[in-house]
Amino acid sequence: MTFCPRWKTRAFSCQIFCGEGRLKDMQIQAAHGNIFEQKTGLLVLPLKKGETLSTQWKELDALFEQQLSKLLQEQEFEGKQGEALVIPSLGKGKAWKLCVIGIGDAKKFSLESYRVIGAHITKRAKEAKVKQVLIPFEAFPSLEGVSLRVAAERFAEGLLLADYSFHAYHKKAQERVKKQAIDRVECFVGSAAKARQIEAGLEEACAIVEGTCLARDLVNTPSADMTPAHMVDVARELTASPRITLKLLSKAQMEKLGMHGALAVARGSDHEPVGVHLIYRPAKKAKKKIAIVGKAVTFDSGGLSLKPAGGMMTMKIDMGGAAAVLGLFKVLPFLQPKAEVHGIFLAVENMPSGRSYRPGDVVRAMNGKTIEVLNTDAEGRITLADALCYAVKQKPDAIVDLATLTGACVSALGEDMAGLLSNDSKLSQKIQAAAKEAGEPLWELPLYEPYKEHIKSKIADIKNISAHGAGTITAALFLQYFVGDSSWAHLDIAGPAYSERETQPDLPQGASGYGVRTLTRYLQAL
């Protein structure tokens, strides 16, 4: 498993895992000066809805003798957000091609608009087959209370996230991606001081996108190459930072700790289970201690409660929560939050065999609570039970878990949105604010106490499924039995973790890396 350069600014190099192929660097940097004097492959011309080229880009339109304005009229260009028209310059000016891109209604322009438009620009630049892109950054609307640094960070997130693709097993696709690779993107502003602000935002974006794309890579990798042992290899790579340490729990150590739930799930597989405990410690005394717990089922066949063939096709994604934990730890050394952060997951594979745990079995979790197993395909909550118990032992100020846990959450909220359930309203508000800032849709569902009756067992403390609906809520209520009095939030990311189609320009087909950016914003705000 190797890491290779993907993006860089003058001060920071972004790296993501990309299988066997090395991808070319995309340099993204700030600059200042007259944009019309710069030689480039593609000059981007942002245009607000309802405005004309002759109003916003009078000098350039005059150079083309108003032919650009006439072309936009003929094409009925309205300036809607993401609407684009790429035009060859035919030797007029120093740009090879021009890209007029709509930014929508200026009154509705938001921080999220920066990210979306950045992604659209990357898509159009690749279609235009250019190597250099020049963007007059101050042509975008300014937002009250939002610095150039923050605006540039969101914009660069969109640029870079849209540049992601996973083709580690597809040689022809790798070659196509290399041919379409953008070498350099320059964000132009009017002064050196403004360029420095932009540069700081670009660096932060590179760090966050690096972590997000690491999570995407891990989820996109087939389960045969992303076993529990492979996840340990990735965790070890992260300890290259002196701020991060790693503790591993072997099968024997898990048995000693009483993690019989996770061990039961792993019993049917030839791959040994392993516990991963990453710790980030800030340079100065930590203000808070936060535990981030991820579900890490590297492949979920359903066990003896076997899934149908179609239900298994994407089950490599069932470690998406743990992938987000690893992606977050890739970001932490650069962003240096003031909190001590514990990243915890128990990596297992859920497979059928003569050793598998069975419907009707009773297993005992790390905190002593017994679980009646009625469906071996509801294994994620059983492994999380032990992982949450272990997190509680670290005495954190808050626990946040992420899991591709229930199909019920997808039914309730769709593929774009994660479900949030929490026993602490203040923590919930912080997570929601972080998700909004990160551009990762989230919706809170209730931890409705009466539904605990649905998971009561006649022969054990609780059972692992309910027969009365509300599957996302009852799954979270199940997990609540293992967090004690800790402040806790649960993110069900079954919907947004993975998509078989591109849902928006910065979310290509495949894994999204959901959760990395939300957790980053949450920790930054502490």
C-alpha positions as CSV (number, residue, x, y, z in Angstrom):
1,M,0.0,0.0,0.0
2,T,1.6,3.3,-1.1
3,F,0.7,6.9,-1.0
4,C,1.4,9.2,-3.9
5,P,1.2,13.0,-4.5
6,R,-2.1,14.4,-5.9
7,W,-2.4,18.1,-5.2
8,K,0.0,20.7,-3.9
9,T,0.3,24.4,-3.2
10,R,3.6,26.2,-2.8
11,A,3.6,25.4,0.9
12,F,1.7,22.1,1.2
13,S,1.6,18.8,-0.7
14,C,-1.6,16.7,-0.6
15,Q,-1.3,12.9,-0.8
16,I,-3.9,10.2,-1.3
17,F,-3.7,6.4,-1.7
18,C,-4.3,5.6,-5.4
19,G,-3.4,1.9,-5.8
20,E,-0.8,1.0,-8.4
21,G,-0.9,4.2,-10.5
22,R,0.8,7.5,-9.9
23,L,-1.3,10.5,-10.7
24,K,0.2,13.8,-11.8
25,D,0.3,16.7,-9.3
26,M,-2.3,19.4,-9.5
27,Q,-0.7,22.6,-8.3
28,I,-3.2,25.0,-6.8
29,Q,-1.9,28.4,-5.8
30,A,-2.7,32.1,-5.3
31,A,-1.3,34.9,-7.4
32,H,-1.9,38.6,-8.0
33,G,-1.8,40.7,-11.1
34,N,-3.7,41.4,-14.3
35,I,-5.5,38.3,-15.4
36,F,-5.5,39.3,-19.1
37,E,-1.7,39.4,-19.2
38,Q,-1.4,35.8,-18.0
39,K,-0.9,32.9,-20.5
40,T,-3.2,30.0,-19.5
41,G,-5.2,27.1,-21.0
42,L,-8.5,28.2,-19.6
43,L,-9.6,31.6,-18.3
44,V,-12.7,31.3,-16.1
45,L,-15.2,34.2,-16.3
46,P,-17.8,34.0,-13.5
47,L,-21.1,35.6,-14.4
48,K,-24.0,36.4,-12.1
49,K,-27.5,35.5,-13.1
50,G,-29.1,38.3,-15.0
51,E,-25.8,40.1,-15.8
52,T,-24.2,40.4,-19.2
53,L,-20.7,39.9,-20.3
54,S,-20.4,43.5,-21.4
55,T,-21.3,44.6,-17.9
56,Q,-19.0,42.3,-15.9
57,W,-16.2,41.7,-18.4
58,K,-16.3,44.8,-20.6
59,E,-12.6,44.8,-21.5
60,L,-12.6,41.2,-22.7
61,D,-15.9,41.6,-24.6
62,A,-14.5,44.6,-26.4
63,L,-11.4,42.6,-27.4
64,F,-13.8,40.1,-29.0
65,E,-15.8,42.9,-30.6
66,Q,-18.9,42.0,-28.6
67,Q,-19.0,38.6,-30.3
68,L,-18.9,36.8,-26.9
69,S,-22.0,38.6,-25.7
70,K,-23.8,37.7,-28.9
71,L,-22.8,34.1,-28.5
72,L,-24.1,33.9,-25.0
73,Q,-27.4,35.4,-26.2
74,E,-27.7,32.9,-28.9
75,Q,-27.0,30.0,-26.5
76,E,-29.6,31.5,-24.1
77,F,-27.0,31.6,-21.3
78,E,-28.7,32.7,-18.1
79,G,-26.0,32.5,-15.5
80,K,-27.6,29.8,-13.4
81,Q,-25.2,28.2,-10.9
82,G,-23.0,25.7,-12.6
83,E,-24.2,26.7,-16.1
84,A,-21.1,26.9,-18.3
85,L,-20.0,27.7,-21.9
86,V,-16.4,27.0,-23.1
87,I,-15.3,29.0,-26.0
88,P,-12.0,28.9,-28.0
89,S,-10.2,32.3,-27.9
90,L,-9.0,32.0,-31.5
91,G,-5.8,33.8,-30.7
92,K,-7.4,36.8,-29.1
93,G,-5.9,37.3,-25.6
94,K,-3.4,35.0,-23.9
95,A,-5.9,32.3,-22.9
96,W,-6.3,29.3,-25.2
97,K,-10.0,28.9,-24.1
98,L,-12.5,30.9,-22.1
99,C,-15.1,29.4,-19.7
100,V,-18.1,31.6,-18.9
101,I,-19.6,30.0,-15.7
102,G,-22.8,31.0,-14.0
103,I,-22.7,31.6,-10.3
104,G,-26.5,32.1,-9.9
105,D,-28.3,34.8,-8.0
106,A,-25.8,36.9,-6.1
107,K,-28.3,37.4,-3.3
108,K,-28.4,33.6,-2.8
109,F,-24.7,33.1,-3.0
110,S,-23.3,31.2,0.1
111,L,-20.2,29.5,1.4
112,E,-21.6,26.2,-0.2
113,S,-21.8,28.1,-3.5
114,Y,-18.0,28.4,-3.5
115,R,-17.6,24.7,-3.1
116,V,-20.2,23.8,-5.8
117,I,-18.8,26.3,-8.4
118,G,-15.2,25.2,-7.7
119,A,-16.3,21.6,-8.5
120,H,-18.1,22.7,-11.7
121,I,-14.9,24.5,-12.8
122,T,-12.8,21.3,-12.4
123,K,-15.4,19.4,-14.5
124,R,-15.4,22.0,-17.3
125,A,-11.6,22.2,-17.3
126,K,-11.3,18.5,-17.8
127,E,-13.9,18.5,-20.5
128,A,-11.9,21.3,-22.2
129,K,-8.7,19.2,-22.0
130,V,-6.6,22.1,-20.6
131,K,-3.6,21.9,-18.3
132,Q,-3.7,25.3,-16.7
133,V,-6.7,27.2,-15.3
134,L,-6.8,30.8,-14.2
135,I,-9.6,32.0,-12.0
136,P,-10.2,35.7,-11.1
137,F,-11.3,35.0,-7.5
138,E,-12.5,38.4,-6.7
139,A,-15.1,38.2,-9.4
140,F,-17.2,36.0,-7.1
141,P,-19.6,37.8,-4.7
142,S,-18.1,38.6,-1.3
143,L,-20.0,37.4,1.8
144,E,-20.4,39.5,4.9
145,G,-18.3,38.2,7.7
146,V,-16.5,35.7,5.5
147,S,-12.8,36.2,4.9
148,L,-10.9,35.6,1.7
149,R,-9.1,32.7,3.5
150,V,-12.4,30.9,4.3
151,A,-13.9,31.6,0.9
152,A,-10.8,30.2,-0.8
153,E,-10.8,27.1,1.4
154,R,-14.4,26.2,0.5
155,F,-13.7,27.0,-3.2
156,A,-10.6,24.8,-3.3
157,E,-12.4,22.0,-1.6
158,G,-14.8,21.9,-4.5
159,L,-12.0,22.1,-7.1
160,L,-10.1,19.2,-5.5
161,L,-13.0,16.9,-4.5
162,A,-14.3,17.1,-8.1
163,D,-10.8,16.0,-9.3
164,Y,-11.1,12.7,-7.4
165,S,-11.5,9.4,-9.2
166,F,-10.8,5.8,-8.2
167,H,-9.3,3.7,-10.9
168,A,-6.7,1.6,-9.1
169,Y,-7.9,-1.6,-10.9
170,H,-8.6,-0.1,-14.3
171,K,-5.5,0.6,-16.4
172,K,-7.3,2.3,-19.3
173,A,-9.2,4.6,-16.9
174,Q,-5.9,5.5,-15.2
175,E,-4.4,6.5,-18.5
176,R,-7.5,8.6,-19.4
177,V,-7.3,10.3,-16.0
178,K,-3.6,11.1,-16.5
179,K,-4.4,12.6,-19.9
180,Q,-7.2,14.8,-18.5
181,A,-5.1,15.8,-15.4
182,I,-5.0,19.6,-14.7
183,D,-1.4,20.7,-13.9
184,R,-2.1,24.1,-12.4
185,V,-4.9,26.2,-11.1
186,E,-4.2,29.8,-10.2
187,C,-6.6,31.9,-8.1
188,F,-5.9,35.6,-9.0
189,V,-6.5,38.5,-6.7
190,G,-5.6,42.2,-6.8
191,S,-2.7,42.3,-4.3
192,A,0.0,40.2,-2.6
193,A,-1.6,40.6,0.8
194,K,-4.9,39.1,-0.6
195,A,-2.9,36.3,-2.3
196,R,-1.4,35.4,1.1
197,Q,-4.9,35.0,2.5
198,I,-6.0,32.9,-0.4
199,E,-2.9,30.7,0.0
200,A,-3.7,29.9,3.6
201,G,-7.2,28.8,2.6
202,L,-5.8,26.6,-0.2
203,E,-3.5,24.9,2.2
204,E,-6.3,24.1,4.6
205,A,-8.4,22.8,1.8
206,C,-5.6,20.5,0.6
207,A,-5.4,19.0,4.1
208,I,-9.1,18.4,4.5
209,V,-9.5,17.0,1.0
210,E,-6.5,14.7,1.5
211,G,-8.3,13.1,4.5
212,T,-11.6,12.9,2.7
213,C,-10.1,11.2,-0.3
214,L,-8.2,8.8,1.8
215,A,-11.5,7.7,3.3
216,R,-12.9,7.5,-0.3
217,D,-10.1,5.3,-1.4
218,L,-10.4,2.9,1.6
219,V,-14.2,2.5,1.0
220,N,-13.8,2.1,-2.8
221,T,-11.1,-0.6,-2.4
222,P,-12.5,-4.2,-2.8
223,S,-12.8,-6.1,0.4
224,A,-10.2,-8.6,-0.6
225,D,-7.6,-5.8,-0.4
226,M,-9.2,-4.0,2.5
227,T,-9.3,-6.7,5.2
228,P,-8.9,-5.9,8.9
229,A,-5.1,-6.3,8.5
230,H,-5.0,-3.8,5.6
231,M,-6.9,-1.3,7.8
232,V,-4.1,-1.7,10.4
233,D,-1.5,-0.9,7.7
234,V,-3.3,2.4,7.0
235,A,-3.4,3.2,10.7
236,R,0.3,2.5,11.0
237,E,1.0,4.9,8.1
238,L,-0.7,7.7,10.1
239,T,1.8,7.4,12.9
240,A,4.4,9.1,10.7
241,S,3.2,12.2,12.5
242,P,4.8,12.6,16.0
243,R,1.4,13.8,17.3
244,I,-0.3,10.4,16.6
245,T,0.2,7.1,18.4
246,L,-1.3,3.8,17.7
247,K,-2.4,0.9,20.0
248,L,-3.6,-2.3,18.5
249,L,-5.8,-4.9,20.1
250,S,-5.2,-8.5,19.0
251,K,-7.9,-11.2,19.2
252,A,-6.4,-12.4,22.5
253,Q,-6.5,-8.9,23.9
254,M,-10.0,-8.4,22.7
255,E,-11.0,-11.6,24.5
256,K,-9.3,-10.5,27.7
257,L,-11.2,-7.2,27.5
258,G,-14.5,-9.1,27.2
259,M,-15.3,-7.9,23.6
260,H,-17.4,-11.0,22.9
261,G,-19.8,-9.2,20.7
262,A,-17.3,-8.2,18.1
263,L,-15.5,-11.5,18.4
264,A,-18.7,-13.4,17.7
265,V,-19.3,-11.4,14.5
266,A,-15.7,-12.1,13.4
267,R,-15.9,-15.8,14.2
268,G,-17.0,-17.0,10.7
269,S,-14.2,-15.3,8.8
270,D,-10.7,-16.5,8.1
271,H,-9.5,-12.9,8.8
272,E,-8.6,-12.2,12.4
273,P,-10.4,-9.3,14.1
274,V,-8.3,-6.4,15.3
275,G,-8.9,-3.4,17.4
276,V,-7.4,0.0,16.4
277,H,-6.9,2.8,18.8
278,L,-5.3,6.0,17.4
279,I,-4.6,8.9,19.6
280,Y,-3.9,12.5,18.5
281,R,-2.3,14.7,21.2
282,P,-2.0,18.4,20.6
283,A,1.3,20.2,21.3
284,K,-0.2,22.1,24.3
285,K,-2.4,20.7,27.0
286,A,-5.7,19.5,25.5
287,K,-8.9,21.4,26.3
288,K,-11.1,18.4,25.6
289,K,-10.8,14.7,25.0
290,I,-13.0,13.4,22.2
291,A,-13.5,9.8,21.1
292,I,-14.5,9.1,17.5
293,V,-15.7,5.6,16.9
294,G,-16.2,4.0,13.5
295,K,-18.0,0.8,12.3
296,A,-15.4,-1.4,10.6
297,V,-17.0,-4.4,9.0
298,T,-14.7,-4.9,6.1
299,F,-17.2,-7.1,4.3
300,D,-20.7,-7.9,5.4
301,S,-22.2,-11.0,3.8
302,G,-24.9,-11.0,6.5
303,G,-23.3,-14.1,8.1
304,L,-25.7,-17.0,8.5
305,S,-28.6,-14.6,8.0
306,L,-27.2,-14.4,4.5
307,K,-27.9,-11.3,2.3
308,P,-29.3,-11.9,-1.2
309,A,-26.6,-11.6,-4.0
310,G,-27.7,-8.0,-4.9
311,G,-27.5,-7.0,-1.2
312,M,-23.8,-8.0,-1.1
313,M,-22.6,-6.1,-4.1
314,T,-21.6,-3.0,-2.3
315,M,-20.9,-4.4,1.1
316,K,-17.2,-3.4,0.9
317,I,-18.5,0.0,2.1
318,D,-19.5,-1.3,5.5
319,M,-16.3,0.0,7.0
320,G,-17.2,3.6,5.9
321,G,-17.3,4.8,9.5
322,A,-13.8,3.5,10.3
323,A,-12.6,5.0,6.9
324,A,-13.8,8.4,8.1
325,V,-11.9,7.9,11.4
326,L,-8.7,7.2,9.4
327,G,-9.4,10.1,7.0
328,L,-9.8,12.4,10.0
329,F,-6.5,11.4,11.5
330,K,-4.8,12.2,8.2
331,V,-6.1,15.8,8.6
332,L,-5.4,16.3,12.3
333,P,-1.6,16.9,12.3
334,F,-2.1,19.8,9.8
335,L,-5.1,21.5,11.4
336,Q,-3.8,20.9,15.0
337,P,-7.1,21.1,16.9
338,K,-6.8,21.8,20.7
339,A,-8.5,18.6,21.7
340,E,-7.0,15.2,22.4
341,V,-8.7,12.9,19.9
342,H,-9.1,9.1,20.2
343,G,-10.0,7.2,17.0
344,I,-11.4,3.7,17.7
345,F,-12.7,0.9,15.6
346,L,-12.9,-2.9,15.8
347,A,-12.2,-4.3,12.3
348,V,-14.0,-7.6,11.6
349,E,-15.5,-9.4,8.6
350,N,-19.0,-11.0,8.8
351,M,-18.9,-14.3,6.9
352,P,-20.8,-17.6,7.0
353,S,-19.0,-20.7,8.0
354,G,-19.2,-23.6,10.5
355,R,-17.7,-21.3,13.1
356,S,-20.2,-18.4,12.6
357,Y,-22.4,-17.0,15.3
358,R,-26.0,-18.1,14.9
359,P,-29.5,-16.6,15.2
360,G,-30.6,-17.4,18.7
361,D,-27.1,-17.1,20.2
362,V,-26.5,-14.8,23.2
363,V,-23.3,-12.8,23.4
364,R,-21.9,-10.7,26.2
365,A,-20.5,-7.2,25.4
366,M,-17.5,-5.6,27.1
367,N,-19.7,-3.9,29.7
368,G,-21.4,-7.2,30.7
369,K,-24.7,-6.6,28.9
370,T,-26.0,-9.7,27.1
371,I,-27.4,-9.5,23.5
372,E,-29.8,-12.0,22.0
373,V,-28.8,-12.4,18.3
374,L,-31.9,-12.7,16.2
375,N,-30.3,-11.7,12.9
376,T,-26.6,-12.0,12.2
377,D,-27.0,-9.4,9.5
378,A,-27.5,-6.8,12.2
379,E,-23.9,-7.2,13.1
380,G,-22.7,-3.6,13.0
381,R,-24.4,-2.6,16.2
382,I,-22.9,-5.6,18.0
383,T,-19.4,-4.7,17.0
384,L,-20.1,-1.0,17.9
385,A,-21.3,-2.1,21.3
386,D,-17.8,-3.3,22.3
387,A,-16.1,-0.3,20.5
388,L,-18.3,2.1,22.4
389,C,-17.6,0.4,25.7
390,Y,-13.9,0.7,25.0
391,A,-14.3,4.4,24.2
392,V,-16.1,5.0,27.5
393,K,-13.1,3.5,29.3
394,Q,-11.0,6.4,27.9
395,K,-13.1,8.8,29.9
396,P,-13.8,11.3,27.0
397,D,-15.8,14.5,27.2
398,A,-17.8,13.3,24.2
399,I,-18.2,10.3,22.0
400,V,-19.2,10.5,18.3
401,D,-19.7,7.3,16.3
402,L,-20.2,6.9,12.6
403,A,-21.7,3.8,11.0
404,T,-23.2,2.6,7.8
405,L,-25.8,1.0,10.1
406,T,-29.4,0.8,8.8
407,G,-31.2,0.7,5.5
408,A,-34.1,2.3,7.4
409,C,-32.1,5.5,7.5
410,V,-31.8,5.5,3.7
411,S,-35.6,4.9,3.5
412,A,-36.2,7.8,5.8
413,L,-33.7,10.4,4.6
414,G,-32.5,9.2,1.2
415,E,-29.0,8.8,-0.1
416,D,-27.7,12.3,0.4
417,M,-28.4,12.7,4.1
418,A,-27.1,11.1,7.3
419,G,-29.2,10.6,10.4
420,L,-28.1,12.1,13.8
421,L,-29.3,10.7,17.1
422,S,-27.8,12.0,20.4
423,N,-28.4,11.9,24.2
424,D,-26.9,15.5,24.5
425,S,-28.7,18.4,22.8
426,K,-25.6,20.7,23.1
427,L,-23.4,18.0,21.3
428,S,-26.1,17.5,18.7
429,Q,-26.2,21.3,18.0
430,K,-22.4,21.3,17.6
431,I,-22.5,18.4,15.2
432,Q,-25.3,19.9,13.2
433,A,-23.4,23.3,12.9
434,A,-20.2,21.4,11.8
435,A,-22.1,19.4,9.2
436,K,-23.7,22.6,7.8
437,E,-20.3,24.3,7.6
438,A,-18.8,21.2,6.0
439,G,-21.6,20.9,3.4
440,E,-22.5,17.3,4.5
441,P,-26.3,17.1,4.9
442,L,-27.5,15.8,8.2
443,W,-30.9,15.5,10.0
444,E,-31.6,14.8,13.6
445,L,-34.0,11.9,14.6
446,P,-35.3,11.4,18.1
447,L,-34.0,8.9,20.6
448,Y,-37.5,8.0,21.5
449,E,-37.3,6.1,24.8
450,P,-40.6,4.2,24.5
451,Y,-39.1,2.3,21.5
452,K,-36.7,0.6,23.9
453,E,-39.5,-1.8,24.5
454,H,-39.0,-3.0,20.9
455,I,-35.5,-4.3,21.6
456,K,-36.2,-6.0,25.0
457,S,-35.4,-9.7,25.0
458,K,-37.0,-12.5,27.0
459,I,-33.7,-14.3,27.5
460,A,-31.1,-11.5,27.5
461,D,-30.7,-7.9,28.4
462,I,-31.5,-6.7,24.8
463,K,-32.0,-8.2,21.3
464,N,-30.2,-6.9,18.2
465,I,-33.3,-6.3,16.0
466,S,-36.8,-4.9,16.4
467,A,-39.9,-6.2,14.6
468,H,-41.8,-2.9,14.9
469,G,-40.2,-0.5,12.4
470,A,-38.3,2.7,13.3
471,G,-35.1,0.7,12.5
472,T,-32.7,3.7,12.7
473,I,-34.1,4.8,16.1
474,T,-34.1,1.3,17.6
475,A,-30.5,0.7,16.4
476,A,-29.4,3.9,18.1
477,L,-31.3,3.0,21.3
478,F,-29.5,-0.3,21.2
479,L,-26.1,1.5,21.0
480,Q,-27.2,3.8,23.9
481,Y,-27.0,0.8,26.2
482,F,-23.2,0.8,25.8
483,V,-22.3,4.5,26.3
484,G,-23.3,4.8,29.9
485,D,-23.6,8.5,31.0
486,S,-21.2,9.7,28.3
487,S,-22.2,12.6,26.1
488,W,-22.8,10.8,22.8
489,A,-23.9,11.3,19.2
490,H,-24.5,8.6,16.6
491,L,-24.3,9.3,12.9
492,D,-26.0,6.8,10.6
493,I,-24.2,7.3,7.3
494,A,-25.7,4.4,5.4
495,G,-27.1,6.8,2.8
496,P,-24.4,9.3,1.9
497,A,-21.3,7.0,2.4
498,Y,-21.6,5.6,-1.1
499,S,-23.5,6.2,-4.3
500,E,-23.6,4.3,-7.6
501,R,-23.9,7.5,-9.5
502,E,-22.5,11.1,-9.4
503,T,-25.0,13.1,-7.3
504,Q,-23.3,16.4,-7.4
505,P,-20.0,17.7,-9.0
506,D,-17.8,17.2,-6.0
507,L,-19.3,13.7,-5.2
508,P,-18.3,11.3,-8.0
509,Q,-19.6,7.8,-8.3
510,G,-18.4,5.6,-5.4
511,A,-17.4,6.6,-1.9
512,S,-18.0,10.1,-0.6
513,G,-15.7,10.2,2.4
514,Y,-18.7,11.4,4.4
515,G,-17.9,12.5,8.0
516,V,-14.3,13.6,7.6
517,R,-15.2,17.2,6.9
518,T,-18.0,17.3,9.5
519,L,-15.7,15.9,12.2
520,T,-12.9,18.3,11.2
521,R,-15.2,21.3,11.6
522,Y,-16.5,20.0,14.9
523,L,-13.0,19.6,16.4
524,Q,-11.9,22.9,15.0
525,A,-14.7,24.7,16.9
526,L,-13.8,23.2,20.3
